[in-house]
């Protein structure tokens, strides 16, 4: 007798002619320490985050780049207890001051969560959070002083800690204003409010 599967598909999808898929992410990443921002998940769908709030004096830090220098990746891994996702964010830092090195150490020893803004803006997943459950750590920080493409800056990779992959794909961040419905603009406004 066949056993019932845990989840079941409920609809299909097709490519849209009016809003074709676009690759890549914008040259901005929002990063915060895992215990400084409280995440609220949508009660009807755990893949949607509909609220972010400061815990105490916590804030979101904004990293900006240029020329498509940031990348995000999520990859499914089948395990004996179900699907898990490896999440990675690659980005560059132009600089090598003591302040930059202090932030690199903090990301390597602490745990952070990161929000990316996709180039594809159609739908509720234009903005996504990586590391929702297990957070991310800095696993690579490479600096080649002769690398002219980075002008001697650092090439960084945030990813899941060892043996702590995510149980879901990156969560959609879709935050409504006080009055009205959630939109791309209201989500970005909520993120920017947390950076000050």
N, C-alpha and C positions, 0 to 999 in steps of 0.2 A: 504494500500500500504506500503510495507516494506521500511524503511529508509536505506540509504547507511551508512556503517560503516566508521569511520574516517580513519582507516588504513586497508590494506589488506595484507595477507600473500602472498609471492611471490615465495617461494620454500620450499622444505622439507629438512630434514637432518636425518642422521642415525649414529649410533656408528661406529667409525673407528677401524678396526682391527690393522692397522699399527701404530696408535697413540692413544691408549686407554686413556680415561679421567682419570686424577689423582687428588685426593682431596688435599686440603690444600694450604697454601701460604708459601713462603719462610720466613725465620726469619729476614726480613728486611722490614721496612715501611719508606716511604719518606713522611714527613709532612711539610706543609708550611702555613703561614698566608694567609688568603683569598685575601688580597689586595696587596700582594708582588710578585705574579707570574701571568703573563698574559697568559690566555689559548686561544689557537686558535683551533676552531672546523673545521673538514673537511667539505667543502662546499657541498659535495655530500651526506654525512652521518653524522648527528649530534651525533651519538653514538661513533664517533672516534675523539679523540684529536690528532691533528698532529703537534702541536707546544706548547711549554712552554717557556716563556721568563721572565727574571727578570724585576720587576718594581722598578727602582732605585737601592737601595742596598739590595733588597730582596734576599732571598736564600731558598733553600730546605734543611731541616734538616733530617738527616738519623738516624733512631733508629734501632739498631740491637739486636737480641735475640738469643736463642739457643733452641734446642730440641723441635721444633714445638710449641713454646710458643705464637705464634701469630695466630689470626683467623680473618676472614672477613666474613660478612653475608649481604645479600640483600634479602629483603622480600617484595613481592607485596601486596599492600592493595588497594582494589577496593573502590573508593569514588564516590560521586555523579557527580563529574566533570571529572572522568577518573581515570586511574591507577596511583598510587603513590608508591614509593619504600622507605622503611625504610632501612637505611644502618648503619651497625655497624662494628667497628674494635675493637678487644680485644687484648691487649698486656701488657707486664710486663716491669717494670723498676727496675733494680737491684740497689738500692741505696736509701738513704733518706736524702741527704745533703740539705742545704738551696738552692743550685742551682736547684736540682731536684724539690723541693717544689715550687720554683719560676716558673718553666716551667709548673707544674701542674696547678697553678693559672692562668697562661696565657692561657692555653688550656680550662680552665673552663669559663673564662670571655670573651675571644676572640673567633674568629671563624677560623677554619683551614680546609684545604683540605688534603686528604691523598691518597697516591699511594701505592698499594700493588703489589707484584710480585707472580703470581700463580705458583704452582708446575707444572701445565699443560701448556706446552709451545707451543703446536701446534696451530697456527693461530694468528690472530691479537689482541686477548684479553689476552695475557699472562701477560700484565701489565695493571692494571685498576685504575682509579681515583674514589674515593668515596667523595661525598659531592660537586659535580661539580657546582650545582646551589645554594643551600642553606647552604653549608658548614657543618662542624661538630663541636660539642663542647664536652668537657669532661663531661660525665654524671655520671661516677663512678670512684672513686679512692679509692681503699680499700687496707689497709695495716694491716696484722695480724703479729705482731712481732714474733709469735711462728710458723708461717708457714714455715716449712723447705723446701718445694718445691720452694718457692720464696726467701728463705734465708732472710726473713723480708722485702723484697722489696714491691713495689706497683703493684697491679693488676688494669689496667685501661680499660675504655671503652669510645670510641669516637662514637657519634651517632648524628643524626639530631636534631636540636633544636626543642622544642615543636611546633607542628602544622606546621612544615616545612619539610615535606618529599620531596624526589626528584621526578621530573616528568619522569625521565628515569632510567633504571638500570645503574649500574656503567659503566662509559665510558671507552672504550678501549683507551689506550695511545699507539700510534703507530707513532713514529717520524722518519722521514727520515734524513740521513746525508745531507750535502750540495750537494754532488753528489751521486746519486744512489737512491735505493728504501728503504722504511722503513723495518726494521727487528727488531727482539728481541734485538740483539746486539746494533743496532743504537739507539734504544729507551733507553736502560740502559745507554749508553754513554751520551746521552742528559741529563738524570736525574743526573748522576754523575757530569756532568759539572756544574749543578746548585747548587750542594752542597758545592762548594768551594768559 
